[in-house]
Amino acid sequence: MASDMSKARAAADIRRAKRKKIFLDALENNMGVVTPTCRDCGIHRQEHYQWIVDDKDYANEVAWIKETAIDFAESAIHQQIREGSIPSTIFFLKTQGKDRGYVERRELDVDGDLSLQVQFIE
């Protein structure tokens, strides 16, 4: 009896591993976008997110796929910059050149208590 339960559990683990592999391949094809990948594979988003919590190797694969998608997008922006795209150049400088002053607004990180006093002048 215990042997039958062990076999059933092992078979379920193999099916789950296959589903994860199929999902990861589809996630890579969808450049890390979860919703169409879930639709393509017929799984709920919650199942995917539970796999991330329960399976460190799976979570690492998902993170690698997301990083790869970002690398792809960065390469596309760099190519557009090489081709003379002004909007791509501006976008790149605003996101990557902040420390050189390429910003429209300053971001301020404040630690601790922040008191603010507003005075209206007529």
C-alpha positions in Angstrom: 0.0 0.0 0.0 2.7 2.5 0.9 4.6 1.5 -2.2 1.6 2.4 -4.3 1.3 5.8 -2.7 5.0 6.4 -3.2 4.7 5.5 -6.9 1.7 7.8 -7.2 3.5 10.6 -5.5 6.6 10.1 -7.7 4.4 10.1 -10.9 2.8 13.3 -9.8 6.2 14.9 -9.2 7.3 13.9 -12.7 4.1 15.4 -14.2 4.7 18.6 -12.2 8.3 18.8 -13.3 7.2 18.4 -17.0 4.6 21.1 -16.6 7.2 23.5 -15.1 9.6 22.8 -17.9 6.9 23.4 -20.5 5.9 26.6 -18.7 9.5 27.9 -18.5 10.0 27.3 -22.2 6.8 29.2 -23.0 7.8 32.0 -20.5 11.1 32.4 -22.4 9.2 32.6 -25.7 6.9 35.2 -24.2 9.9 37.2 -22.9 9.0 36.7 -19.3 5.4 37.9 -19.6 3.3 35.7 -17.3 -0.3 36.2 -18.5 0.1 35.0 -22.1 2.3 32.2 -20.8 -0.4 31.0 -18.4 -2.9 31.1 -21.2 -0.7 29.2 -23.6 0.0 26.5 -21.0 -3.4 26.3 -19.4 -2.3 27.0 -15.8 -3.4 29.7 -13.4 -1.1 32.5 -12.5 -1.3 31.5 -8.8 0.1 28.1 -9.7 3.1 29.7 -11.3 3.7 32.0 -8.3 3.3 29.1 -5.9 6.0 27.2 -7.9 8.3 30.2 -7.4 7.7 30.1 -3.6 8.1 26.3 -3.4 10.9 25.6 -5.9 14.2 27.6 -5.7 15.5 26.2 -9.0 12.2 27.2 -10.7 12.4 30.7 -9.2 16.0 31.0 -10.4 15.0 30.0 -13.9 12.2 32.6 -13.9 14.6 35.3 -12.7 17.0 34.4 -15.5 14.3 34.6 -18.1 13.3 38.1 -16.8 17.0 39.2 -16.9 17.3 37.9 -20.5 14.2 39.8 -21.6 15.7 43.0 -20.1 19.0 42.3 -21.9 17.0 41.9 -25.2 15.2 45.2 -24.7 18.4 47.0 -23.8 20.0 45.6 -27.0 17.1 46.9 -29.0 17.4 50.4 -27.4 21.2 50.4 -28.2 20.5 49.5 -31.8 18.0 52.3 -32.1 20.5 54.7 -30.6 23.1 53.5 -33.2 20.5 54.2 -35.9 20.0 57.8 -34.6 16.8 57.5 -32.7 16.5 60.7 -30.6 13.6 59.3 -28.4 15.6 56.2 -27.6 18.7 58.3 -26.9 16.7 60.5 -24.5 15.1 57.5 -22.8 18.5 55.9 -22.3 20.1 59.0 -20.9 17.1 59.6 -18.5 17.3 56.1 -17.2 21.0 55.4 -17.3 22.5 58.8 -17.1 20.8 60.2 -14.0 24.1 60.6 -12.2 25.3 62.8 -15.0 22.3 65.2 -14.7 20.1 63.7 -17.4 16.9 64.0 -15.4 13.6 65.8 -15.7 13.1 65.8 -11.9 15.1 64.8 -8.9 14.3 61.8 -6.8 14.8 62.2 -3.1 15.1 59.3 -0.6 14.3 60.3 2.9 15.1 58.2 5.9 13.4 58.9 9.2 10.7 61.4 10.1 9.9 64.1 7.6 8.0 67.1 8.8 6.5 69.4 6.2 5.2 72.9 6.8 3.1 74.6 4.2 2.6 78.4 4.3 0.1 80.1 2.0 1.0 83.5 1.0 -1.8 85.9 -0.2 
